Amino acid sequence: EEVRDILKGDIKKLTSTIIAEMQREVENLNFEKAQILKERYQLIENFRTRSEVVSPTISNVDVFSIESDEKSAFINFLHITNGCINQAFTIEYKKRLDESDEELLTMGIVEMRERFNSNAREIILPFETEATFAGVTTITVPQKGEKRRLLSLSQLNVNQYRADRMKIEDKLNPEQ
């Protein structure tokens, strides 16, 4: 259960439990057990500080970015829990008609929120959209701050994914 909490990004609950157990052991003069709990707490805190990308107050938020060309669109998804990236995924859509980035991003948002069972009430996007999404109460287009950093990170991910796909395509089709 503790590992599941860590993977979900719910470290605050786990650290509170460990601190309470550590206090009980100290009160009962079980200093060896308290030291073991302290070391466990320090390991978890070390993990949290290395995996945290923004303030832990930013929680249960989905971040989406898009990069497209004439043939394809690449959409990156990040789910943030307690300031940490909990899930990340990039998808590629082949363009069939003249779909706009907004239309493609809307399709990607719906697909990824369903695929990952996201119930985030806020999503962060690179541009305004007229679309509405089930369960989403806030659509943010950040200009600065930590949410802008998250959007920039998502944009870096989608650009890297696109570059990697282009390298693979060039190796498979060197004449083009």
NORNORTA-V952258 format. One record per run of one state. SS is the DSSP state (a for helix, b for strand, c for the rest). FROM is the first residue (numbers start at 1). TO is the last residue. If there is no record, write none. Layout:
# NORNORTA-V952258
ss=SS from=FROM to=TO
ss=SS from=FROM to=TO
This chain:
# NORNORTA-V952258
ss=c from=1 to=1
ss=a from=2 to=8
ss=c from=9 to=10
ss=a from=11 to=27
ss=c from=28 to=30
ss=a from=31 to=51
ss=b from=52 to=52
ss=c from=53 to=60
ss=b from=61 to=68
ss=c from=69 to=71
ss=b from=72 to=81
ss=c from=82 to=83
ss=b from=84 to=94
ss=c from=95 to=100
ss=a from=101 to=115
ss=c from=116 to=121
ss=b from=122 to=124
ss=c from=125 to=137
ss=b from=138 to=140
ss=c from=141 to=145
ss=a from=146 to=172
ss=c from=173 to=176
